[in-house]
């Protein structure tokens, strides 16, 4: 086997370092932050909109957006834990995937 793959010490971006594109995006969003917060508030509360049309003024209400509410709550309090059920024998799957490989490797070592 070659030695060209896998993890190498010191390789990759250092922890905590942010890419230039990400940094530029964050800076741009800081400028737009107040507008984004205001729009999020509108989505959470719902708004009444009055719009001029050719038939005269039209007034309609945008109801609160459940996705905006969920997003805001997740950001403020952290995302709620989600219960996940796993059916079947997880240990049996582990044994089939890994234990069989180990047994084959050991038998090959013994025979050679």
RAUR-V961438 format. One record per pair of residues at least 24 apart in sequence whose C-alpha atoms are under 8 Angstrom apart, sorted by the first residue. I is the first residue (numbers start at 0). J is the second residue. Records with the same first field share a line. If there is no record, write none. Layout:
I->J ; J
This chain:
39->67
42->67 ; 68
43->67 ; 68
